[in-house]
Amino acid sequence: MQTKAQIMDAAGMQRSMTRMAHEILERNKGLNGVMLLGIETRGAVLADRIADKLLNIEGIRPEVHHMNPRPYRDDVAVQNGARPPLDGVQIQDKIVVLVDDVLYTGRTVRAALDGIMATGRAKMVQLAALVDRGHRELPIRADFVGKNVPTSREEAISVHFAEVDGDDGVWIVAKDSDKESDLR
């Protein structure tokens, strides 16, 4: 993929995550009953980082879990119709903040919501995304957004976290015409 522009550097990402943490606290009037659920891979890293920010701000680190929503996607065949619930995650009567790095069509979020519903009944589900790039195919909107970035369908957003990629940053890149379209 060809890089078109860097839209966030490490410092910009830190500022966005700090703001998102404050917004989560404000909306929920603290962290009582709040848990973060990060969509693997980079949404999970983002959830952990936001939880660390909340610890620094409030002195409390909320419960954090990670999930792979792939078994719940409507465009992926699942063997024997099995869709396992989130193992060992108690969401009953909790405020679940679903966290992902990029919000695009909304299909990954819809799949994650199916996974949450298969696990139990949350008191409320909120959505946090580091980047909202538009082009929704489903009526899904993030409650907490680090940055809104209008893109074309021929572009993609590449988010890097040091834990996964060795560096922090967000870039707009041109999609490879040979690759499958972005499933986010």
N, C-alpha and C positions, 0 to 999 in steps of 0.2 A: 504494500500500500504506500502510496505517495503522500507525504505529509504536506498539508496545505497551510496550517497555522497552529501555533500553540495558543490555547485559550486560557489555560491556567498553569502556573508554575507551582512549585511546592508551597511557597508562601501563600499563594492565592487559594490553594486547596485547604490549607490550614485555616485561613480566615473563613472560608465557606463552611467547613466542618464546625468551627466554633460557633458561628451564627446559627447553624442548624441545631446544634446542641441547646443553645439558648431558646430557640423557638420551640423545641420539644418540651423543655422545662416550662415555658410560659403557657403553652397550649394545655398542658396536662396538670398545671399547678403543682409541679414537683415531679417526683419519680415514683410515688406510691402506686404499685400495681403496674408499672411500665416495664416492658421487656423489649429488647431489640431482636429482630429476626433478619439476619443478613442473607441475601441470595448469593449463593456461591458463584463465582470465586471472589470477584472484587467487591461485591456488595457485602460479603462477609467481612472483608478487611475494613471496609468503610464502617460497618456496624461496630466493630471492635474499636476503631479509632474514635467514633462518636461517643461510645461508652467511656473511653478514657477521658475525653473532654468533659463529659458529665461528672465523672469522678473529680476532676480538677475544679469544676465550678461548684458542685453541690456537696462533695465529700462522700458521695454514694455512687457506686458503679452498678448500673442496672444489669439484670440478668441478660445475657447475650447467647443466642443460638444461631446456628447456620442451617440453611436448607438448600437442597437441590430441587428446584421445581420441575425439572425435566419429566419425571413420571406423570405429571399432571397436565402437560401441554396437550392441546387439542390437535397439534400437527405432528405428533410423535406416537408411533404405535407402541402400546404397552403389552408385554407378554401376559397372556392369560387374564387380561383386564385388571391385574393387581396394581393397586396404587397405594403403597405403604404410607401410613400416617407418619408424622414427625416423631421419631423414636424418643421417648422419654421427655418430651417437651410438654409441660403443663401450661396450657393457654387459657383454661377456663377462667372467666371473669377478669382477665388481664387486658391491659391496653397494649396491643402488639404494634410496634413500629416496624413495618416491613421496610428494609433498606436495600437499595440497589445502586450501582454506580451510574447507569444510564437508563433513562426512561425513553422509550421509542414508540413502538406500536401498542404497547400495553399487554401483549400476549404473555410475556413472562410473568408479569404481575398477576394476571388473571390465573395463570397456572399456580402461582404461589398462594393466591387466595383459596383456590381449590384445596391445596395441601393443608392450609390452616383450617379450613372448614371440615376436612376429613379427620383432623386431630381433636377438635373440640369447638366450643363456642367462646370466642373472645368477647370481652366487654366491648371492645372497639378495635378497629384496625386502621392505622394511619400509614401513609406512604412517604418515605424520604428517598430522594434521588440526588446524587451529586450533580448530574447534568440532565436536563430535560431538553431533548432535541426536537420534540414535536412529532408529527406524522402519526398520530394515534389512529388505530383501527378499532379501538374499543373505548367506551366512555370512562376512562380512567385518568385521574389527575392527582399529582403529588401534593401532599400537605406541606412538605418541607423540601425546598429546592436550593441547591448550592448555586447553580447558574442555569439560566435559560439560554439555549444556543440554537437559533434557527439554522437548519441544515437542509440540504437537498437530499433526495433519496439516493443520489449517486455518491453521497459522502457518508462517512461513518465517524463515530467518536471513539477515540482510543484513550482509555484511562489507564494510567500506570500508577501502581503503588509499589513502594520499595520492597515490601514483604513478598511480592509476587514477581515484579519486573525489574527490581534493582534501582528504580528511581521513581520520583513522584512527578506527575504532570498530566495534563489533558490536552489532546490534539484533535483537530479536524483532519481527517485523512480521506483521500479518494479511495473508493471501494475498488477492489480488484474485480474486473469483469469476469474472471474465471471462477471466482469463489461464490459459494452459496450466500444468499442475502442474509443480512443481520437478523437474527431471530428475536431481538429484544423487543 
